[in-house]
Amino acid sequence: KKKYIYLRYTEGGENWAHRDGNNDTIFPYQAVLMLSDAKEYGGGEFYVATKEESLIVRTSCPKLNAGDLVIFQAGKDGNYYHGMKTVTSGERKAIGLFQEVAFK
């Protein structure tokens, strides 16, 4: 099965570091397709994070434009999380893309 989610954030919107999955389903790789141009919003940088002991280390992507696609590792067996910094102005729109893999 394929799954997607429409992501729309305005000023103050933020997406904390997390991993997506529900029940026994996990998404080993995910993608974010940007719909907004960088000039339409402030902040809102996408990042990938790792947990090192009690610290979360974030690696941010350059600011994304409409049509940019970021593919990232998201499996529960890895040490990777993802999120988005706070939107400081405007409106940031994107689509999150998932490919399900069921584990038994």
C-alpha positions in Angstrom: 0.0 0.0 0.0 1.1 3.6 -0.6 0.2 6.4 1.7 0.5 10.2 1.6 -0.3 13.1 3.8 -0.8 16.8 2.9 1.3 19.0 5.2 0.3 22.7 5.6 1.9 24.9 8.2 1.5 28.6 8.9 3.4 30.9 11.3 4.2 29.1 14.5 3.7 25.6 13.0 6.4 23.1 13.8 6.9 19.3 13.4 8.9 17.8 16.2 11.5 15.0 15.6 9.6 11.7 15.2 9.3 8.4 13.3 6.1 7.4 11.5 4.5 4.0 11.8 1.3 2.5 13.1 0.9 -0.9 14.6 3.2 -3.4 12.8 3.7 -1.2 9.8 6.8 0.9 9.3 8.0 3.1 6.5 11.8 2.3 6.0 12.1 5.2 3.5 9.9 8.3 3.2 9.9 11.4 1.0 8.7 15.0 1.3 7.6 16.8 -1.9 7.6 20.6 -1.5 4.7 22.5 -2.9 5.6 26.0 -1.8 8.4 28.2 -3.1 11.1 29.2 -0.5 10.0 32.9 -0.9 6.4 32.0 0.3 7.5 31.1 3.9 10.1 31.8 6.5 11.7 29.1 8.7 10.2 25.6 8.2 13.5 23.9 7.3 13.2 20.1 7.0 15.7 18.1 9.1 16.8 14.6 9.9 17.8 13.9 13.4 19.7 11.2 15.3 19.6 10.4 19.0 23.1 10.2 20.5 22.8 9.3 24.2 20.5 12.0 25.6 21.0 14.5 22.8 19.1 14.9 19.5 21.4 16.1 16.7 19.7 17.7 13.8 20.9 18.0 10.2 18.8 20.6 8.3 18.3 20.6 4.5 18.8 23.8 2.6 15.5 25.7 2.2 13.3 23.8 -0.2 11.4 25.1 -3.3 8.3 23.8 -5.0 9.2 20.6 -6.8 12.1 19.7 -4.5 12.0 16.1 -3.2 13.8 14.9 -0.1 14.1 11.1 0.4 15.2 9.9 3.8 15.6 6.8 5.9 12.9 6.4 8.5 12.9 2.8 9.6 12.4 1.8 13.2 15.6 -0.2 13.2 17.7 2.9 12.4 18.6 5.8 14.6 16.9 8.4 12.4 14.1 10.8 13.2 12.7 13.7 11.0 10.9 16.9 11.6 10.6 20.6 10.6 11.7 23.7 12.3 9.1 26.4 13.2 7.6 28.4 10.4 8.2 32.0 11.1 6.1 33.6 8.3 3.9 32.7 5.4 2.6 29.3 4.5 4.6 26.1 3.9 2.9 23.3 2.0 4.3 19.9 1.1 3.2 16.2 0.6 4.7 13.4 2.7 5.0 10.2 0.8 5.2 6.7 2.4 5.7 3.2 1.1 4.4 0.6 3.7 6.3 -2.5 4.6 4.7 -4.9 7.0 6.8 -6.9 9.5 5.5 -10.2 11.0 
